[in-house]
Every structure is written in structure tokens, then in C-alpha cells.
Amino acid sequence: MEAAERREALRCPVCRAQFRGSRECSRCGADLTEPMRIAARAWRLRQEARAAIREGDWDEAANLASDACEELGTKEGEALRLIGEWMAEHAEG
């Protein structure tokens, strides 16, 4: 995830302040536990998609990246999904 995209994705859903590594928003006091969990799950799914790409498991890569995008849509996740889908359709063997 690019730095600008990461900053946008990790903002308080209430006041849009950037996350500061705390479970409570530094600006409005909102509980950020669930948004942080969502961001972490999406990150893990993208990591798993990368691993599937390295292993040549294109369908799995596309599925994992798609799941990541459902959790927290990012350009990086969408790119991983497209790579997996394209390779699944066009890879030999």
C-alpha cells in the first residue's frame, strides 16, 4: 500500500483524523478497535495473496485479494486480485 493510500485508509471513521497507534481517536475519542482490526485483517489477506502468487496459486491469490478488498479496499489489493485473475486465466499448465 502506498503511503498516501495507507494514510487515507487508516483514518478515524468519525472525524477522519489519522490513526496515531492508539485504540482511541486522539481528536474525537472514538473507539478505533474495530477499524484497526479490519485494517489488520485486510493486510494479512494481502500478504497471503502475495504468498499465493509466489507459489503460482493464481486462483487462491485472486480469492485472498478479493477478500482483502472486501475488508478494506485498496489499490494494492485490487492490483493483486487482477494479477491473480489474469494469471489464472492465462497461465500455462
Secondary structure as the mmCIF struct_conf table of DSSP 4:
data_model
#
loop_
_struct_conf.conf_type_id
_struct_conf.id
_struct_conf.beg_label_comp_id
_struct_conf.beg_label_asym_id
_struct_conf.beg_label_seq_id
_struct_conf.end_label_comp_id
_struct_conf.end_label_asym_id
_struct_conf.end_label_seq_id
HELX_RH_AL_P HELX_RH_AL_P1 ALA A 3 ALA A 9
BEND BEND1 LEU A 10 LEU A 10
STRN STRN1 ARG A 11 ARG A 11
TURN_TY1_P TURN_TY1_P1 PRO A 13 CYS A 15
HELX_LH_PP_P HELX_LH_PP_P1 ALA A 17 ALA A 17
STRN STRN2 GLN A 18 GLN A 18
HELX_LH_PP_P HELX_LH_PP_P2 PHE A 19 PHE A 19
BEND BEND2 GLY A 21 ARG A 23
STRN STRN3 GLU A 24 GLU A 24
TURN_TY1_P TURN_TY1_P2 SER A 26 CYS A 28
STRN STRN4 ASP A 31 ASP A 31
HELX_RH_AL_P HELX_RH_AL_P2 THR A 33 GLU A 55
TURN_TY1_P TURN_TY1_P3 GLY A 56 GLY A 56
HELX_RH_AL_P HELX_RH_AL_P3 TRP A 58 GLU A 71
BEND BEND3 LEU A 72 LEU A 72
HELX_RH_AL_P HELX_RH_AL_P4 LYS A 75 HIS A 90
#
